[in-house]
Amino acid sequence: MITKRIIPCLDVKNGRVVKGVNFQGLNDVSSPVDLARYYSDVGADELVFYDITASAEGRALFTDILREVASTIFIPLTVGGGINTVDDFDRVLKCGADKVSVNSGAIRNPDLIRQAAEKYGSQCVVLSADIKRVNGSFHVFAKGGREDTGMEAIEWIRGGVDRGAGEIVVNSMDTDGVRQGFDLPLLKAVCDAVSVPVIASGGAGSIEDFVTLFNTLPGVDAGLAASVFHYGDIPIPVLKSELKKNHIPVREVE
C-alpha cells in the first residue's frame, strides 16, 4: 500500500520563513535552512520551498538559500516561486531541487508545463493551484493569491495534467492558516478529475484534521502544512504515530 506523505511547507520571503492567514498578514517564523534541517531529521517525507513573492515582484527565485537548504536535507525537495521558463526549471534543479512547482508562470504560459515535462519528465513537474470560491465557483488565483484569473479551477487542473503535470498541489485560500481542517469538497473535486498524486494544502489545525483528510479522501496522497509544524503544534513523529494507529499507512520515522 502506498504510504501517505507528510510535507512541511517553507514560505520564504526576503530569506526568511513566513506564515499568514488567508495569504495575508505574514509573520516571520525562522531560518529556512534551520527549519529544513529540523524537518529532515524528524521524519518529514518531503519538503516544499516557496519563494512566495518572486512572481509578484517579477524576479528570479533566491538560489543561494535554496542551495543551502538542498545541501542540508535528505528528503525530496519541491521548489516554486518565479518559475516562468524552462531555464528556471533548469536553474532550480541544478540548485538541488527534485521537483519544480509552477503556478503563475503556467497561468501566463500553459505550454510551460508541456515543455518542462518533455525535457525533465512529468514526475518533475508539480502544478500548484491557489484556489478560492468566487460566487459559488472555484477560481484559480495568480501572483501568490493576489489576482483572480477568473479561470475555473478544476478545468485548469485537468488541463495541466493533460499537458504533463505529474503532481497537483491544491492550495485552498479559503482555509489557509485558519486551522479548521482541510478543504474536503475542493479536494474531492480535484481527486475526481485527475489520476496523478494530489497534495492537500491549507487548513490543517490538528492531528485529527489529517486523519479526517486521509480517511475521507483516500485519493489524496499527501498533507501539506506550515504553521502547525513551524510552531510545534503538531510534531511530525506524533502525527505519524497517530495516523498509523488509525490504519493510515505512513513511512516510519527513523
C-alpha positions as CSV (number, residue, x, y, z in Angstrom):
1,M,0.0,0.0,0.0
2,I,1.3,3.5,-0.9
3,T,2.2,5.5,2.2
4,K,0.7,8.9,2.8
5,R,3.2,11.7,2.8
6,I,3.5,14.5,5.4
7,I,5.0,17.6,3.8
8,P,6.0,20.8,5.7
9,C,6.0,23.9,3.5
10,L,8.5,26.7,3.8
11,D,7.0,30.0,2.5
12,V,10.1,32.2,2.1
13,K,10.2,36.0,1.9
14,N,13.4,38.0,2.0
15,G,15.3,34.9,3.0
16,R,13.1,34.1,6.0
17,V,10.2,31.6,6.5
18,V,6.9,33.5,7.0
19,K,3.3,32.5,7.6
20,G,0.0,34.3,7.4
21,V,-3.8,33.7,7.3
22,N,-5.7,33.5,4.0
23,F,-2.5,34.5,2.3
24,Q,-2.4,37.8,4.3
25,G,-0.6,39.3,7.3
26,L,2.8,37.5,7.0
27,N,4.8,36.9,10.2
28,D,8.4,35.9,10.5
29,V,9.0,32.3,11.7
30,S,12.6,31.1,11.2
31,S,15.6,30.5,9.0
32,P,14.6,28.2,6.1
33,V,17.9,26.3,6.4
34,D,17.4,25.6,10.1
35,L,13.8,24.6,9.6
36,A,14.6,22.4,6.7
37,R,17.3,20.5,8.6
38,Y,14.9,20.0,11.5
39,Y,12.1,18.6,9.3
40,S,14.5,16.3,7.5
41,D,15.7,14.9,10.9
42,V,12.2,14.4,12.5
43,G,10.6,12.3,9.7
44,A,9.0,14.7,7.2
45,D,8.6,12.8,3.9
46,E,9.3,15.7,1.6
47,L,9.8,19.5,1.8
48,V,8.3,22.3,-0.2
49,F,10.1,25.6,-0.6
50,Y,8.1,28.5,-2.0
51,D,9.7,31.9,-2.7
52,I,6.3,33.5,-2.2
53,T,6.9,37.0,-3.6
54,A,9.1,36.1,-6.6
55,S,6.2,36.1,-9.1
56,A,4.6,39.3,-7.7
57,E,7.9,41.1,-7.7
58,G,8.8,39.8,-11.2
59,R,12.2,38.3,-10.2
60,A,14.0,35.0,-10.1
61,L,13.9,32.7,-7.1
62,F,16.5,33.0,-4.4
63,T,19.1,30.4,-5.4
64,D,21.7,30.9,-2.7
65,I,19.3,30.0,0.1
66,L,17.9,27.2,-2.0
67,R,21.3,25.6,-2.5
68,E,21.9,25.7,1.3
69,V,18.6,24.1,2.0
70,A,19.1,21.4,-0.6
71,S,22.5,20.5,0.7
72,T,21.1,20.3,4.3
73,I,18.3,17.8,3.8
74,F,18.0,14.1,2.9
75,I,14.4,14.1,1.7
76,P,12.9,15.1,-1.7
77,L,12.6,18.9,-2.2
78,T,10.0,20.7,-4.3
79,V,10.7,24.3,-5.2
80,G,8.4,27.0,-6.5
81,G,8.2,30.8,-7.0
82,G,9.1,32.8,-10.0
83,I,9.2,29.8,-12.3
84,N,8.4,31.2,-15.7
85,T,10.6,29.4,-18.2
86,V,12.2,26.0,-18.8
87,D,15.5,27.8,-18.0
88,D,14.0,28.5,-14.5
89,F,13.4,24.7,-14.1
90,D,17.0,24.1,-15.1
91,R,18.4,26.6,-12.6
92,V,16.3,25.3,-9.7
93,L,17.1,21.7,-10.4
94,K,20.8,22.5,-10.6
95,C,20.5,24.0,-7.1
96,G,19.4,20.7,-5.8
97,A,15.6,20.6,-6.2
98,D,14.0,17.2,-7.0
99,K,10.7,18.7,-8.4
100,V,9.7,22.1,-9.6
101,S,6.3,23.7,-8.7
102,V,4.7,26.1,-11.3
103,N,1.8,28.4,-10.6
104,S,1.6,31.9,-12.0
105,G,4.2,31.0,-14.7
106,A,1.9,28.3,-16.0
107,I,-1.1,30.5,-15.9
108,R,0.8,33.0,-18.2
109,N,2.1,30.3,-20.4
110,P,0.3,26.9,-20.1
111,D,2.7,25.4,-22.6
112,L,5.4,25.7,-20.0
113,I,4.0,22.6,-18.3
114,R,4.4,20.6,-21.5
115,Q,7.8,22.0,-22.3
116,A,9.1,21.1,-18.9
117,A,7.5,17.7,-18.8
118,E,9.1,16.8,-22.2
119,K,12.5,17.9,-21.0
120,Y,12.6,16.7,-17.4
121,G,9.7,14.2,-17.2
122,S,6.3,14.6,-15.7
123,Q,7.5,13.4,-12.3
124,C,9.5,16.6,-12.0
125,V,6.6,19.0,-12.8
126,V,4.3,20.0,-10.0
127,L,1.3,22.2,-10.8
128,S,0.4,24.3,-7.7
129,A,-3.0,26.0,-7.8
130,D,-4.2,28.7,-5.4
131,I,-7.9,28.3,-5.3
132,K,-10.7,30.3,-3.8
133,R,-14.5,30.2,-4.0
134,V,-15.9,33.1,-6.0
135,N,-19.7,33.3,-6.4
136,G,-20.0,29.6,-5.7
137,S,-17.3,28.6,-8.2
138,F,-13.7,27.5,-7.6
139,H,-11.4,30.2,-9.2
140,V,-7.7,30.0,-9.8
141,F,-5.7,32.9,-8.4
142,A,-2.2,34.1,-9.5
143,K,0.7,36.0,-8.1
144,G,0.6,34.5,-4.6
145,G,-3.1,34.7,-4.3
146,R,-3.3,38.4,-5.2
147,E,-5.0,38.1,-8.6
148,D,-8.2,36.3,-9.6
149,T,-7.7,34.8,-13.1
150,G,-11.4,34.1,-13.5
151,M,-10.4,30.5,-14.6
152,E,-12.4,27.6,-13.2
153,A,-10.0,25.6,-11.1
154,I,-11.0,22.0,-11.8
155,E,-10.8,22.5,-15.6
156,W,-7.4,24.3,-15.2
157,I,-6.0,21.4,-13.1
158,R,-7.3,18.8,-15.6
159,G,-5.7,20.7,-18.4
160,G,-2.4,20.9,-16.5
161,V,-2.4,17.2,-16.1
162,D,-3.2,16.7,-19.8
163,R,-0.1,18.9,-20.6
164,G,2.1,16.7,-18.4
165,A,2.0,17.8,-14.8
166,G,2.8,14.8,-12.7
167,E,1.5,16.0,-9.3
168,I,-1.0,18.6,-8.1
169,V,-0.8,20.8,-5.0
170,V,-4.2,22.1,-4.1
171,N,-3.9,25.3,-2.0
172,S,-7.3,26.3,-0.6
173,M,-7.2,30.0,0.1
174,D,-10.5,29.8,1.9
175,T,-8.9,27.5,4.6
176,D,-5.3,28.7,4.5
177,G,-3.9,29.4,8.0
178,V,-7.4,29.1,9.6
179,R,-6.7,25.7,11.2
180,Q,-10.3,24.5,10.8
181,G,-9.5,21.5,8.6
182,F,-8.6,20.8,5.0
183,D,-11.0,21.9,2.2
184,L,-12.5,18.4,1.6
185,P,-15.1,19.5,-1.1
186,L,-12.4,21.1,-3.2
187,L,-10.0,18.2,-2.7
188,K,-12.7,15.7,-3.7
189,A,-13.5,17.6,-6.9
190,V,-9.8,17.6,-7.8
191,C,-9.3,13.9,-7.0
192,D,-12.3,13.0,-9.1
193,A,-10.9,15.0,-12.0
194,V,-7.3,13.6,-12.2
195,S,-5.4,10.4,-11.7
196,V,-2.0,11.9,-10.7
197,P,-1.0,12.4,-7.0
198,V,-2.9,15.2,-5.2
199,I,-1.4,17.1,-2.3
200,A,-3.8,18.8,0.1
201,S,-2.7,22.2,1.4
202,G,-4.4,24.8,3.6
203,G,-6.4,24.4,6.8
204,A,-4.6,21.8,9.0
205,G,-5.1,22.7,12.6
206,S,-4.9,19.3,14.4
207,I,-3.8,15.7,14.1
208,E,-7.5,14.8,13.6
209,D,-7.6,17.0,10.5
210,F,-5.0,14.8,8.8
211,V,-6.8,11.6,10.0
212,T,-10.1,13.0,8.6
213,L,-8.4,14.0,5.3
214,F,-6.9,10.6,4.6
215,N,-9.9,8.6,5.8
216,T,-12.5,10.7,3.9
217,L,-10.4,11.1,0.7
218,P,-8.2,8.0,0.2
219,G,-7.3,9.5,-3.2
220,V,-5.3,12.3,-1.5
221,D,-1.6,11.3,-1.5
222,A,-0.2,13.9,0.9
223,G,-1.0,16.5,3.5
224,L,1.0,19.7,3.4
225,A,1.0,22.3,6.2
226,A,3.1,25.1,7.5
227,S,2.3,26.9,10.7
228,V,1.1,23.9,12.8
229,F,4.5,22.3,12.1
230,H,6.6,25.5,12.4
231,Y,5.2,26.4,15.8
232,G,5.3,22.9,17.1
233,D,1.6,22.4,17.5
234,I,1.8,19.1,15.6
235,P,5.1,17.3,16.0
236,I,5.6,15.1,12.9
237,P,6.6,11.9,14.8
238,V,3.4,12.2,16.9
239,L,1.3,12.8,13.8
240,K,2.7,9.8,12.0
241,S,2.2,7.6,15.1
242,E,-1.5,8.7,15.3
243,L,-2.0,8.1,11.6
244,K,-0.6,4.6,11.9
245,K,-3.0,3.9,14.9
246,N,-5.8,4.9,12.5
247,H,-4.6,2.4,9.9
248,I,-3.3,5.1,7.6
249,P,0.0,3.9,6.0
250,V,2.9,6.2,6.6
251,R,6.7,5.9,6.3
252,E,8.3,5.0,9.6
253,V,10.2,7.8,11.4
254,E,13.8,6.6,11.6
